[in-house]
Amino acid sequence: ALQLFGSMVQSQVELSMIAFNAAISACEKGCESEKALSLFDSMSQHHVESTTISLNATISACEKNGDWEKALQLLDVMSPSQIGLDTISFNAAISACENRVKWQSAVRIFSEMEPSKITFNAVISACERGCEWEQALKPWSEMAQRKVEL
C-alpha cells in the first residue's frame, strides 16, 4: 500500500482522502508511526482534508509503535471542532498510555470523555499495569454506577 502511494505521489496523481487513509492504516499495521505522522501532516499540503478516520489511524499507529507521547500530542492538538474526536480517538490514546504504563495520562484522558465499555477496560488495565489498584477502583465504581456490563 505504501509503495503504491509512493508511486501515486511520484506520478503526480491527485491524492484523495481514501488514498491517505489507506496509507496511514498500512503504517498502523506495520507499526510505522513516524510514516503515519508524516502522511497525516502532509494531507494539508496536498489539499486533502484529514478526517476522524485519518486521526484515529495515526493515533493507533503511535499506540502500536509505543509512541504514547505522540498519540497524546495528536489528541491535544486536534480539537473536537477541527476533525471530530470520537471514542475511538480517546481509546487509542488510552491504549498507548496503557502499553507504556502511563496510567496518569490514561486517567486524565478518561476524565475528559464520555467512556465506552472499551474505555473503562483500557483505563482499568492501565492502572493495573502501573500497580495503581486504588486508581483502578474509580472507573470500576463508575462502571458499576452506570451499569456497564463487562
C-alpha positions in Angstrom: 0.0 0.0 0.0 2.8 2.4 0.8 4.7 1.6 -2.4 1.5 2.2 -4.4 1.0 5.5 -2.5 4.6 6.5 -3.2 4.1 5.7 -6.9 1.0 7.9 -6.9 3.0 10.8 -5.4 5.8 10.4 -8.0 3.3 10.2 -10.9 1.7 13.4 -9.6 -1.7 11.6 -9.3 -4.2 13.7 -7.4 -4.3 12.1 -3.9 -7.6 11.5 -2.2 -8.5 11.2 1.4 -9.1 7.5 0.8 -5.6 7.0 -0.5 -4.1 8.8 2.5 -6.3 6.9 5.0 -5.3 3.6 3.3 -1.6 4.5 3.5 -1.9 5.6 7.2 -3.7 2.4 8.0 -0.9 0.4 6.4 1.6 2.3 8.6 -0.5 1.5 11.6 -0.5 -2.2 10.8 3.3 -2.1 10.2 4.0 -0.1 13.4 5.4 2.8 11.4 4.2 5.7 13.5 6.7 8.2 12.0 5.5 7.5 8.5 1.9 7.7 9.6 2.5 11.1 11.3 4.3 12.3 8.2 1.4 11.3 6.0 -1.1 12.8 8.3 0.8 16.1 8.4 1.2 16.1 4.6 -2.5 15.8 3.9 -3.0 19.6 4.1 0.0 20.1 1.7 -1.9 18.0 -0.8 -5.1 19.9 -0.1 -6.7 16.8 1.3 -8.9 17.3 4.4 -8.0 15.0 7.3 -10.9 13.1 8.9 -11.6 11.4 12.2 -10.6 8.2 10.4 -7.2 9.7 9.5 -6.6 10.9 13.0 -7.7 7.6 14.6 -5.4 5.5 12.3 -2.5 7.9 13.1 -3.1 7.7 16.9 -3.4 3.9 16.6 -0.1 3.8 14.7 1.5 5.7 17.5 -0.1 3.3 20.0 1.2 0.2 18.2 4.7 1.6 18.0 4.8 2.7 21.7 4.8 6.4 20.9 2.4 7.3 23.6 3.6 10.9 23.8 2.9 11.5 20.1 -0.5 9.9 20.5 -1.3 12.3 23.3 0.1 15.3 21.3 -2.2 14.5 18.4 -5.2 14.2 20.8 -4.3 17.5 22.4 -3.7 19.4 19.2 -6.8 18.2 17.5 -9.8 19.9 18.9 -13.2 18.3 18.5 -14.3 21.1 16.3 -11.4 20.6 13.8 -11.8 16.9 13.0 -14.2 15.4 15.4 -12.6 13.3 18.1 -14.6 10.3 18.9 -14.4 7.4 21.4 -12.0 5.6 19.2 -9.6 8.5 19.2 -9.6 8.6 23.0 -9.5 4.8 23.4 -6.4 4.6 21.1 -4.6 7.2 23.1 -5.6 5.5 26.4 -4.2 2.2 25.0 -1.0 3.9 24.0 -0.7 5.0 27.7 -1.6 1.6 28.9 1.1 -0.1 26.8 3.8 2.2 28.3 2.5 2.2 31.9 1.5 5.8 31.8 -1.6 5.3 33.9 -1.8 9.0 35.0 -2.2 10.1 31.4 -4.8 7.4 30.8 -6.8 8.5 33.8 -6.6 12.2 32.6 -8.0 11.3 29.2 -10.7 9.1 30.8 -11.8 12.0 32.9 -12.2 14.2 29.8 -14.5 12.0 27.8 -17.7 10.0 27.7 -16.3 6.5 28.2 -17.4 3.3 26.5 -17.0 -0.2 27.8 -13.7 -0.4 25.9 -12.6 2.8 27.6 -13.4 1.5 31.1 -11.4 -1.7 30.4 -8.5 0.2 28.9 -8.1 2.7 31.8 -8.5 -0.1 34.4 -5.9 -2.1 32.6 -3.6 1.0 32.5 -3.9 1.4 36.3 -3.4 -2.3 36.8 -0.1 -2.2 34.8 1.0 0.7 36.8 0.3 -1.2 40.1 -2.3 1.5 40.9 -5.2 -0.6 42.1 -6.7 2.2 44.1 -6.9 4.3 40.9 -8.5 1.4 39.1 -11.3 1.3 41.6 -12.6 4.7 40.5 -13.5 3.8 36.9 -14.6 0.4 38.2 -17.1 2.1 40.6 -18.3 4.4 37.8 -18.8 1.4 35.6 -20.9 -0.2 38.2 -22.8 3.0 38.8 -23.6 3.3 35.1 -24.5 -0.4 34.9 -21.9 -1.0 32.2 -21.5 -4.8 31.6 -18.1 -6.3 31.1 
